[in-house]
């Protein structure tokens, strides 16, 4: 019932707002990796392309299993990988596919979003599918909220799946906050469906929120580009042409 849902949503909003204010979360950033660099944020929605002018100075942020999806052009391991907590133990088809395609691969810094259990359990879960990393970091829901508020000016308390920013958009915000000179998105298309590393054709839950974030990035004149011409045409984000 609409009234019952409104009451439930109101209570959830009040709880998260109070908790956010109480925790006063720090805005996460990785300036040691990204400051004064060109950051390439790689998704799998459903394909990605090597940006024009690619060279060894670029820093790469991959999302979940997108490094596997980009294996035809991304020959080096990523500098940072953002991974949703559910990919570690989830039994839904997408989580199982993520673990399957990442077996034997590795990243520099692995950032797990919203992990709710202890660290040894996380380490065991990652080891179970043979994914390597140099450093493991956690990013809580409230740290992500703080990051996105800093970069968009909007307080999004993530009340439901459709209102959340995606990890790809979070990666772009993380790069901006970490001092990247420019951010190039590839394989990040809010209007798409499916993932390059599987044939499940799953719809994307974050379409409207991600489009809003891209518009806010443009309004704030952030140096955010896309390497994908069809995404530039559909969203209005500037096409990266090797500037």
RAMOHU-V405793 format. One record per pair of residues at least 4 apart in sequence whose C-alpha atoms are under 8 Angstrom apart, sorted by the first residue. I is the first residue (numbers start at 1). GAP is how many residues later the second one is. If there is no record, write none. Layout:
I/GAP ; I/GAP
This chain:
1/4 ; 2/4 ; 3/4 ; 4/4 ; 5/4 ; 6/4 ; 7/4 ; 8/4 ; 9/4 ; 9/150 ; 10/4 ; 11/4 ; 12/4 ; 12/147 ; 13/4 ; 13/144 ; 13/146 ; 14/4 ; 15/4 ; 16/4 ; 16/141 ; 17/4 ; 17/140 ; 18/4 ; 19/4 ; 20/4 ; 20/5 ; 20/122 ; 23/119 ; 25/117 ; 25/118 ; 25/121 ; 26/117 ; 26/120 ; 27/116 ; 27/117 ; 27/119 ; 27/120 ; 27/123 ; 28/111 ; 28/115 ; 28/116 ; 28/119 ; 28/146 ; 29/145 ; 29/146 ; 29/148 ; 29/149 ; 30/4 ; 30/5 ; 30/144 ; 30/145 ; 30/148 ; 31/4 ; 31/147 ; 31/148 ; 31/149 ; 33/26 ; 33/46 ; 34/4 ; 34/5 ; 34/25 ; 34/141 ; 34/144 ; 34/145 ; 34/146 ; 35/143 ; 35/144 ; 35/145 ; 35/146 ; 36/143 ; 36/144 ; 36/145 ; 37/20 ; 37/21 ; 37/22 ; 37/142 ; 37/143 ; 37/144 ; 37/145 ; 38/19 ; 38/20 ; 38/21 ; 38/142 ; 38/143 ; 38/144 ; 38/145 ; 38/146 ; 39/19 ; 39/20 ; 39/21 ; 39/22 ; 39/136 ; 39/141 ; 39/142 ; 39/143 ; 39/144 ; 39/145 ; 40/18 ; 40/19 ; 40/20 ; 40/21 ; 40/143 ; 40/144 ; 40/145 ; 40/146 ; 41/19 ; 41/20 ; 41/21 ; 41/22 ; 41/127 ; 41/130 ; 41/131 ; 41/142 ; 41/143 ; 41/144 ; 41/145 ; 42/6 ; 42/18 ; 42/19 ; 42/20 ; 42/21 ; 42/24 ; 42/25 ; 42/28 ; 42/126 ; 42/143 ; 42/144 ; 42/145 ; 42/146 ; 43/4 ; 43/5 ; 43/19 ; 43/20 ; 43/23 ; 43/125 ; 43/142 ; 43/143 ; 43/144 ; 43/145 ; 44/4 ; 44/19 ; 44/21 ; 44/22 ; 44/25 ; 44/26 ; 44/143 ; 44/144 ; 44/151 ; 44/152 ; 44/153 ; 45/142 ; 45/143 ; 45/144 ; 45/145 ; 45/147 ; 45/148 ; 45/149 ; 45/150 ; 45/151 ; 46/141 ; 46/142 ; 46/143 ; 46/146 ; 46/147 ; 46/148 ; 46/149 ; 46/150 ; 47/22 ; 47/23 ; 47/139 ; 47/140 ; 47/148 ; 47/149 ; 48/21 ; 48/22 ; 48/138 ; 48/139 ; 48/140 ; 48/180 ; 49/21 ; 49/24 ; 49/137 ; 49/138 ; 49/178 ; 49/179 ; 50/4 ; 50/23 ; 50/24 ; 50/136 ; 50/177 ; 51/133 ; 51/135 ; 51/176 ; 51/189 ; 51/191 ; 52/175 ; 52/188 ; 52/189 ; 52/190 ; 53/189 ; 54/4 ; 59/19 ; 59/20 ; 60/18 ; 60/19 ; 60/20 ; 61/17 ; 61/18 ; 61/19 ; 61/20 ; 61/21 ; 61/110 ; 62/4 ; 62/5 ; 62/16 ; 62/18 ; 62/19 ; 62/20 ; 63/4 ; 63/18 ; 63/19 ; 63/20 ; 63/104 ; 63/105 ; 63/108 ; 64/17 ; 64/18 ; 64/19 ; 64/20 ; 64/23 ; 64/34 ; 65/4 ; 65/33 ; 65/34 ; 65/36 ; 65/37 ; 65/132 ; 66/4 ; 66/130 ; 66/131 ; 67/4 ; 67/7 ; 67/10 ; 67/11 ; 68/33 ; 68/34 ; 68/129 ; 69/126 ; 69/127 ; 69/128 ; 70/4 ; 71/4 ; 77/28 ; 77/29 ; 77/30 ; 77/31 ; 78/28 ; 78/29 ; 78/30 ; 79/28 ; 79/29 ; 79/30 ; 80/27 ; 80/28 ; 80/29 ; 80/30 ; 80/31 ; 81/26 ; 81/27 ; 81/28 ; 81/29 ; 81/30 ; 82/28 ; 82/29 ; 82/30 ; 82/31 ; 82/85 ; 82/89 ; 83/4 ; 83/27 ; 83/28 ; 83/29 ; 83/30 ; 83/84 ; 84/4 ; 84/28 ; 84/29 ; 84/30 ; 84/83 ; 85/4 ; 85/27 ; 85/28 ; 85/29 ; 85/30 ; 86/4 ; 86/9 ; 87/7 ; 87/8 ; 87/9 ; 87/11 ; 87/12 ; 88/7 ; 88/11 ; 88/34 ; 88/37 ; 88/38 ; 89/6 ; 89/36 ; 90/5 ; 90/6 ; 91/4 ; 91/5 ; 92/4 ; 93/4 ; 93/107 ; 94/4 ; 94/106 ; 95/4 ; 96/4 ; 97/4 ; 97/100 ; 97/101 ; 98/4 ; 98/99 ; 99/4 ; 99/30 ; 100/29 ; 101/96 ; 102/4 ; 102/27 ; 102/28 ; 102/29 ; 103/26 ; 103/27 ; 103/28 ; 104/25 ; 104/26 ; 104/27 ; 104/28 ; 105/25 ; 105/26 ; 105/27 ; 106/25 ; 106/26 ; 106/27 ; 107/25 ; 107/26 ; 107/27 ; 108/25 ; 108/26 ; 108/27 ; 109/24 ; 109/25 ; 109/26 ; 109/27 ; 109/28 ; 110/23 ; 110/24 ; 110/25 ; 110/26 ; 110/27 ; 111/25 ; 111/26 ; 111/27 ; 111/28 ; 112/24 ; 112/25 ; 112/26 ; 112/27 ; 113/25 ; 113/26 ; 113/27 ; 113/28 ; 114/24 ; 114/25 ; 114/26 ; 114/27 ; 115/7 ; 115/23 ; 115/24 ; 115/25 ; 117/4 ; 117/5 ; 118/4 ; 119/4 ; 120/4 ; 121/4 ; 122/4 ; 123/4 ; 124/4 ; 125/4 ; 126/4 ; 126/5 ; 127/4 ; 127/5 ; 139/4 ; 139/5 ; 140/4 ; 141/4 ; 142/4 ; 143/4 ; 144/4 ; 144/26 ; 145/4 ; 145/10 ; 145/11 ; 145/12 ; 145/13 ; 146/4 ; 146/9 ; 147/4 ; 147/23 ; 147/26 ; 147/27 ; 147/30 ; 148/4 ; 148/5 ; 148/6 ; 148/7 ; 148/8 ; 148/22 ; 148/25 ; 149/4 ; 149/5 ; 149/6 ; 149/7 ; 150/4 ; 151/22 ; 151/25 ; 151/26 ; 151/66 ; 152/61 ; 152/64 ; 152/65 ; 156/7 ; 156/8 ; 157/7 ; 158/5 ; 158/6 ; 158/7 ; 159/4 ; 159/5 ; 160/4 ; 161/44 ; 161/45 ; 162/43 ; 162/44 ; 162/45 ; 162/46 ; 162/47 ; 163/43 ; 163/45 ; 163/46 ; 164/42 ; 164/45 ; 165/4 ; 165/5 ; 165/41 ; 165/44 ; 165/45 ; 165/48 ; 166/4 ; 166/40 ; 166/43 ; 166/44 ; 167/4 ; 168/4 ; 168/20 ; 169/4 ; 169/41 ; 169/44 ; 170/4 ; 171/4 ; 172/4 ; 172/11 ; 172/13 ; 172/52 ; 173/4 ; 174/4 ; 175/4 ; 175/5 ; 175/8 ; 176/4 ; 176/5 ; 176/6 ; 176/7 ; 176/46 ; 181/42 ; 182/41 ; 182/42 ; 182/43 ; 183/40 ; 183/41 ; 183/42 ; 184/40 ; 184/41 ; 184/42 ; 184/43 ; 184/56 ; 185/39 ; 185/40 ; 185/41 ; 185/42 ; 185/43 ; 186/40 ; 186/41 ; 186/42 ; 187/41 ; 188/43 ; 189/42 ; 190/14 ; 190/16 ; 190/17 ; 190/18 ; 190/20 ; 190/21 ; 191/16 ; 192/11 ; 192/12 ; 193/8 ; 193/9 ; 193/10 ; 193/11 ; 194/4 ; 194/5 ; 194/6 ; 194/7 ; 194/8 ; 194/9 ; 194/10 ; 195/4 ; 195/5 ; 195/6 ; 195/7 ; 206/4 ; 207/4 ; 208/4 ; 209/4 ; 210/4 ; 211/4 ; 211/24 ; 212/4 ; 213/4 ; 214/4 ; 214/21 ; 214/23 ; 215/4 ; 216/4 ; 217/4 ; 217/5 ; 217/7 ; 218/4 ; 218/6 ; 218/19 ; 224/13 ; 224/14 ; 225/12 ; 225/13 ; 225/14 ; 225/15 ; 226/5 ; 226/6 ; 226/11 ; 226/12 ; 226/13 ; 226/14 ; 227/12 ; 227/13 ; 227/14 ; 228/4 ; 228/11 ; 229/4 ; 229/10 ; 230/4 ; 231/4 ; 231/5 ; 231/6 ; 232/4 ; 232/5 ; 232/6 ; 232/7 ; 233/4
